[in-house]
Every structure is written in C-alpha cells, then in structure tokens.
Amino acid sequence: MRYIEFGIGNKWLIRTETELNDGTEFEVRGIVRPIQFQSAYIRIWIRKTVLIIDLKQGLKVTKKNRNEFKIIFGIVSL
C-alpha cells in the first residue's frame, strides 16, 4: 500500500509512505507514481488523540503514545 500525504506535521509537506508486504515501511519526499486510488482520508492529530475521517472506513478516533500536532490529507493507493 502507498499513502500519499499532504499537510503539516510530517517530515515533508508532501510525502509518500510505502508499506511492504512484510510489514516494513519507508517514506520518500514527493509523490511516487503510478497512483491507483483506493481511498482518501483526513487525519487530525492533536497531542495523543488522532481523529481519522476516511472515505471507506468512516470515522475513527485512536490514541497514540507520543504528543504530536498534524493536519494531513491523504490518498491510499496500491
């Protein structure tokens, strides 16, 4: 899976995170093509609470161990 993200709070303003089948992941600056659209989401991370609004999965609220502030728009791709 590939996650193409735009927003503040990550290392880069625009980045692509690739998750491999073995569970490892890596990120690169910019957009990696081709894009096979699967879903879109908005992630708002304030302190340890993360609010995710996803087109396929709906609304989800999770807790994380670290304090962050992020506002991200993302696209899920194959």
C-alpha positions in Angstrom: 0.0 0.0 0.0 1.0 3.6 -0.6 -0.1 6.6 1.4 0.4 9.9 -0.3 0.1 12.7 2.2 -0.1 16.5 2.1 -0.1 18.7 5.2 1.8 19.9 8.2 3.3 17.8 10.9 5.2 15.3 8.8 8.9 15.4 7.9 8.0 16.8 4.4 4.9 18.8 3.2 4.3 16.2 0.5 5.4 12.7 1.1 4.7 9.1 0.0 4.9 6.3 2.6 5.1 2.8 1.2 4.1 -0.2 3.3 5.6 -3.5 2.0 4.0 -7.0 2.4 6.5 -8.0 5.1 5.3 -5.1 7.3 8.2 -2.8 6.7 7.6 0.7 5.5 9.6 3.6 4.2 8.9 7.2 3.1 10.1 9.4 0.3 9.7 13.1 -0.4 7.1 13.9 -3.0 4.6 11.8 -4.9 5.5 8.3 -6.2 3.6 7.3 -9.3 1.5 5.4 -10.5 -1.4 6.2 -8.3 -4.2 3.6 -8.1 -6.8 5.4 -6.0 -8.3 3.3 -3.2 -9.5 5.8 -0.6 -8.9 9.4 0.7 -8.7 10.5 4.3 -8.1 13.4 6.6 -6.1 12.9 9.8 -6.1 15.4 12.6 -3.6 14.6 15.4 -3.7 16.8 18.5 -1.5 15.7 21.3 -2.2 11.9 21.8 -5.6 11.9 20.1 -5.9 11.1 16.4 -9.1 11.7 14.5 -9.3 10.0 11.1 -12.1 10.6 8.6 -11.8 8.0 5.8 -14.0 7.6 2.7 -14.0 3.8 3.1 -13.6 3.2 6.8 -15.6 6.2 8.1 -14.7 8.0 11.3 -12.1 6.6 13.7 -10.6 8.0 16.9 -7.4 6.5 18.3 -4.9 7.2 21.0 -1.1 7.3 20.5 1.8 7.3 22.9 3.5 10.5 21.7 2.4 14.1 21.6 2.1 15.5 18.0 0.2 18.1 16.1 -0.6 17.1 12.5 -3.2 18.0 9.9 -2.9 15.7 6.9 -4.9 15.0 3.8 -4.0 11.6 2.3 -4.7 9.3 -0.6 -4.4 5.5 -0.3 -3.0 3.8 -3.3 -2.0 0.3 -4.3 
